[in-house]
Amino acid sequence: MDRRRIFTIIQVGNLSDFPSRAYDISLVIAVAVNIFIAIFDTFEQAAPYEGIIWAVECVTVVFFAIDYILRIWTADYLYENMSPGKARLKFIFSWAGLVDLLSCLPFLVSSGGGALRMF
């Protein structure tokens, strides 16, 4: 699979392309599950499910990290009027790039820190 195809799959909004639509749905589900877990993990009732919570967090964070890497790798298709290096830097420091980084960084830095994870 080439980079342009990966770019078209990971970009939001292509309803007629099944892989793109499946990717969008998977991303929304991963975000929703991660938010639920971050909130649920703050309650005492979550204690018996710590192993499951940790495993689900690992899976979603790996998904978010792969998404972030793919978006950096294909940034030159998003910013076609820039060189690949400048396009990657523009994405990394864009609002979307920073949000993507923050979606996986807190878990990787410390697997505690509920307030940081919820951000």
N, C-alpha and C positions, 0 to 999 in steps of 0.2 A: 504494500500500500504506500503510495507516495505522500509527500507532505501536504500537497494541495488537497488531496482527498481527506486527510486527517483534519485539516483546517475546516473544510466544509462540514465535517461531522461534528466537531466540537463547537462550532458557532451556533448560537441560539436562533431558532426561527424557521428552519427549513422543514415545514410540515409534510412535504411530499417525499422526503428522503427518509426511509425507515431507520437506517442506522443513526442518522442525525436526531430523529425524534426519540428513539430509544435512549440515546445518550443524554438528551435533555431531560427526559423523564427520570433516568437513573440519577442524574445530578440533583434534581429536585428532591427525590426520595432520600438521597444521602444527606442533603442539607437538613431536611425535616427530621430524620432519624437522629442526626448529630445534635440538633437543637433539643430534641426531646430528651436525649441521654444526658446532655449537659444540665438540664433542669432537674430531671428525675434523680440524678446522682447526688443532688444536694439534700435529698430526703433520707430519713432513716430506713424507710422501706426498700431502698435500693441495695442495702448491704448484702442480702442473700444473692443478688444478681451481679455482684462485682466482676466476676469472671466473664460473664456474657457481655456486660457493658464494656469492659476493656477490649474484648475481642471485636465487638462491633465498632468501637472507636478506632481500633487499629485498621480495620478494613476501610472505613470511610476516610480516614486520614491518608491512607495509601492512595485511595481513589482521588482525593483532592490534590495530593502531591503530584500524581501522574497528570492530572488535568492541568495543573500549574506549569509543569515542565513542557507539556504539549503546546500550551498557549505561548510560552516563550519561544519554543522551537519554530512555531508557525507565525510568529508576530510579523514577519516581513510580508505576509499575505494580508494582514490586517492594515498595515501601514505601507502600502505598495510604493509610495513615493519616497521612501527612505531606504537607506542601506540596511542590510540584515542586522548589523550590530546596533545601529541607532533605533531601528524598529523594536528590537528586543529590549533595549534600555527604556524606550518610551513605554512599552507595555509593563515592564517591571515597576516603573514609578507612576503608572497610571492608577486611577482609583480602582479599576477592576483588578489590576495586577497586585496592588497592595491588599485588597480584600482576599484574593486567592492565596496570597502568601500567609495572611493571618488566619486562614481557614485550616492550615496544617501546622504552622510554626508553633503555636502554643502547646500542642500535644507533643511535638517532637522535643521541645525545650524542657518541658516538665509535664509529666503525665498526671500531675495534680492540678493545682491552679484553676479551679472552676470558673472564677470570675474572668480570667484571661481567656479561657476556652469559649465562654459565652460571647465574648466580644467578637 
